[in-house]
Amino acid sequence: MVALALIALAIATLAPLVAAALTPLSSGYLAVPEWSSTVVAVPALGVAALAAAHTTPVTGFALGATLVLCVSAAATAGAPLVLTAFKIARRQPDGSPAPDAGPLRGGRVIGILERIAVAASILATWPEGIAIVLAVKGLARYPELREPHASEQFIIGTFVSVLWAVAVCGTGRALIT
């Protein structure tokens, strides 16, 4: 079961990287949708969680692999999930034009760093670290949050990003303990 959990975590980690690598190669014939890695990563995490729930605590190499894969999966697979959430939130039922990409720039890099910090905090059993990460992010973004749609983008991106990191690391904690 440990091997299955680690393989599923590896799939969740690699799905967005493979989708990103295939996108420039698709050239219109076999277009890879942005949400395709989300469709792979979320069930892979579910399989990893189920396998982790039915195993004994890992040690040695498996422990190190669990920690690395949890942080990697949190960092890589969170970005497509956030973009999918943005697409769902931007749907305009009244037929009005969709808003632009949003006022908050640099969100992808900030999101990756945020998920890495949240994952490290959870895996280190230091939940206070999550509060520090969110406080720093909120203070850094505070001047930009008055722009139209900025607070909505900030809240959706942060919630999805942190929830993904917590889900991945919850699976990792199930393997560790």
C-alpha positions as CSV (number, residue, x, y, z in Angstrom):
1,M,0.0,0.0,0.0
2,V,2.9,2.3,0.7
3,A,4.1,1.9,-2.9
4,L,0.7,2.6,-4.3
5,A,0.4,5.8,-2.2
6,L,3.8,7.0,-3.3
7,I,3.1,6.3,-6.9
8,A,-0.2,8.1,-6.7
9,L,1.5,11.1,-5.1
10,A,4.1,11.0,-7.9
11,I,1.3,11.0,-10.5
12,A,-0.3,14.0,-8.7
13,T,3.1,15.8,-8.8
14,L,3.9,15.0,-12.4
15,A,0.5,15.6,-14.0
16,P,0.8,19.4,-14.2
17,L,4.4,19.1,-15.4
18,V,3.5,16.7,-18.2
19,A,0.5,18.8,-19.2
20,A,2.6,22.0,-19.3
21,A,5.2,20.2,-21.4
22,L,2.6,18.8,-23.9
23,T,0.8,22.1,-24.4
24,P,3.4,23.7,-26.7
25,L,3.6,20.5,-28.6
26,S,-0.1,20.2,-29.3
27,S,-0.3,22.8,-32.1
28,G,-4.0,22.7,-32.4
29,Y,-4.5,19.0,-33.3
30,L,-4.4,17.5,-29.9
31,A,-4.9,20.5,-27.6
32,V,-4.3,19.8,-23.9
33,P,-6.9,21.7,-21.8
34,E,-5.6,23.7,-18.8
35,W,-7.8,21.6,-16.5
36,S,-6.5,18.2,-17.7
37,S,-3.9,18.0,-15.0
38,T,-6.5,18.8,-12.3
39,V,-8.6,15.8,-13.6
40,V,-5.5,13.6,-13.1
41,A,-4.1,15.1,-9.9
42,V,-7.2,15.1,-7.7
43,P,-8.1,11.4,-8.2
44,A,-4.5,10.5,-7.8
45,L,-4.5,12.3,-4.4
46,G,-7.6,10.4,-3.5
47,V,-6.0,7.1,-4.3
48,A,-2.9,8.1,-2.3
49,A,-5.1,9.0,0.7
50,L,-7.0,5.7,0.6
51,A,-3.7,3.8,0.3
52,A,-2.2,5.8,3.1
53,A,-5.1,5.1,5.4
54,H,-4.5,1.4,5.1
55,T,-0.8,1.1,5.8
56,T,1.7,1.3,8.6
57,P,3.9,4.3,9.2
58,V,6.7,4.7,6.7
59,T,10.4,4.8,7.6
60,G,13.7,5.1,5.8
61,F,13.6,5.8,2.1
62,A,9.8,5.8,2.0
63,L,9.7,8.5,4.7
64,G,12.0,10.7,2.7
65,A,10.1,10.0,-0.5
66,T,6.8,10.9,1.2
67,L,8.1,14.2,2.4
68,V,9.6,15.2,-1.0
69,L,6.5,14.0,-2.9
70,C,4.1,15.9,-0.6
71,V,5.9,19.2,-1.0
72,S,6.3,18.6,-4.7
73,A,2.7,17.7,-5.3
74,A,1.5,20.7,-3.2
75,A,3.7,23.0,-5.2
76,T,3.1,21.8,-8.7
77,A,-0.5,20.6,-8.8
78,G,-2.0,23.6,-6.9
79,A,-1.5,26.0,-9.8
80,P,-3.8,24.2,-12.3
81,L,-6.4,23.7,-9.5
82,V,-6.4,27.5,-8.8
83,L,-6.8,28.3,-12.5
84,T,-9.7,25.9,-12.7
85,A,-11.3,27.5,-9.7
86,F,-10.8,30.9,-11.4
87,K,-12.5,29.7,-14.6
88,I,-15.5,28.4,-12.6
89,A,-15.8,31.7,-10.6
90,R,-15.6,33.8,-13.8
91,R,-18.5,32.2,-15.6
92,Q,-20.9,35.0,-16.5
93,P,-24.5,33.8,-16.5
94,D,-25.9,37.1,-17.9
95,G,-23.8,37.0,-21.1
96,S,-21.6,39.9,-20.1
97,P,-18.0,39.7,-21.2
98,A,-15.6,37.9,-18.9
99,P,-13.2,40.0,-16.9
100,D,-9.6,40.2,-17.7
101,A,-7.0,37.9,-16.1
102,G,-7.1,40.0,-12.9
103,P,-5.3,42.7,-11.1
104,L,-3.0,40.6,-9.0
105,R,0.3,39.9,-10.8
106,G,2.9,37.4,-9.7
107,G,0.3,35.2,-8.2
108,R,1.6,31.9,-9.7
109,V,5.0,32.3,-8.1
110,I,3.6,33.5,-4.9
111,G,1.1,30.6,-4.9
112,I,3.9,28.0,-5.4
113,L,5.9,29.6,-2.5
114,E,2.8,29.7,-0.4
115,R,2.0,26.0,-1.0
116,I,5.6,25.0,-0.2
117,A,5.5,26.9,3.0
118,V,2.2,25.5,4.1
119,A,3.3,22.0,3.2
120,A,6.5,22.4,5.2
121,S,4.6,23.7,8.1
122,I,2.2,20.8,8.1
123,L,4.8,18.2,7.6
124,A,6.9,19.7,10.4
125,T,3.8,19.7,12.7
126,W,3.9,23.4,13.1
127,P,0.4,24.6,12.1
128,E,1.2,28.2,13.3
129,G,3.4,28.5,10.2
130,I,0.2,28.5,8.1
131,A,-1.0,31.6,10.0
132,I,2.3,33.3,9.4
133,V,2.3,32.5,5.7
134,L,-1.2,33.8,5.3
135,A,-0.5,36.9,7.4
136,V,2.6,37.8,5.3
137,K,0.7,37.2,2.1
138,G,-2.2,39.3,3.2
139,L,0.0,42.2,4.3
140,A,2.0,42.1,1.1
141,R,-1.1,42.1,-1.1
142,Y,-3.1,44.6,1.0
143,P,-2.4,47.7,-1.2
144,E,-3.5,45.8,-4.3
145,L,-6.8,44.5,-2.8
146,R,-8.7,47.7,-3.4
147,E,-8.6,47.1,-7.2
148,P,-11.8,45.7,-8.9
149,H,-12.0,41.9,-8.5
150,A,-8.7,41.8,-6.6
151,S,-10.1,40.6,-3.3
152,E,-12.2,37.9,-5.0
153,Q,-9.1,36.7,-6.9
154,F,-7.0,36.8,-3.7
155,I,-9.6,34.8,-1.6
156,I,-10.3,32.2,-4.2
157,G,-6.6,31.7,-5.0
158,T,-5.6,31.5,-1.4
159,F,-8.3,29.2,-0.3
160,V,-7.9,26.7,-3.2
161,S,-4.1,26.8,-2.8
162,V,-4.0,26.3,0.9
163,L,-6.8,23.6,0.8
164,W,-4.8,21.7,-1.8
165,A,-1.6,21.9,0.2
166,V,-3.5,20.7,3.4
167,A,-5.1,17.8,1.5
168,V,-1.7,16.7,0.1
169,C,0.1,17.0,3.4
170,G,-2.8,15.3,5.2
171,T,-2.2,12.3,3.0
172,G,1.5,12.5,3.8
173,R,0.8,12.7,7.5
174,A,-1.3,9.6,7.2
175,L,1.7,7.8,5.7
176,I,4.1,9.2,8.4
177,T,2.1,8.5,11.5
